[in-house]
Amino acid sequence: MTHIRTLCLVSVVAARACAQDEALDRKSESALIAAAEEVQKAILSSDESILRKRFAADFIMVHGGTGTIESRDRFISFLQSGGRTPPGSDMTIYDRVIRLISTGIVLMTETLNLRQGGRSRWYTVSSIWRKQSEYWQVVYGQRTLIGEGISPSVESLESYRRIAGHYKTSDGREFSVSAQRDRLLMFGPRSMERQDVLIPQGGFEFQVTFYRLKFHVEDTQISATALSNQAVLWTATKTR
């Protein structure tokens, strides 16, 4: 019954998301962000005490890719056994969006970068929070792997800025690459409103969703080739 109640709550969120016309007050939003950061730190350190306080009794976790559903106790055990967060990992959150669904119910979406040594994993994370007696708890969580790659050095990030700019593809579409903080983002070519993280694979090669994007950097020209299973999907030339 716990799973059914929480899954019903997800349906309510989907139904109300488009109709929302309110926002959290500043105090509540600050408390929510503090709670979210507390949970992330507790996940990294496997702090069972904090996790039990912040995960509601009816909490469920849905693992992206497999669709596995876990209760609060099972998910905490999963984290303590190593889970998806190896010891010594560093975590950075991007793109946090908070949507008030109804009084005391909030949907939060984030992009998460998990780094260990020279390796890096990128996820999209969704969670539903419920406030009771001024205390925020998570009732639903989902983490979906975007892709894996390397952790770029400061020098690499500086060199990546050479490929930032506007491109036109061989089939007449357009996309842009921008440097934001310590990552590269791609907008297009399906839609300029679509945002993808360029996940470094070494050199000027990146993973983008289901394909690889390899940039060719020369003195006077920069181009790119999109590859899937070694087959060329399209090529592109930097226009500015």
Secondary structure, DSSP 4 states (H G I P E B T S, - for coil): -HHHHHHHHHHHHHHHGGG------HHHHHHHHHHHHHHHHHHHHT-HHHHHHHEEEEEEEEETTT--EEEHHHHHHHHHTTTTS-TT-EEEEEEEEEEEEETTEEEEEEEEEEEETTEEEEEEEEEEEEEETTEEEEEEEEEEEEEEEE---HHHHHHHGGG-EEEEETTS-EEEEEEETTEEEEE-SS-TT-EEEEEEEETTEEEETTEEEEEEE-SS-EEEEEEETTEEEEEEEE--
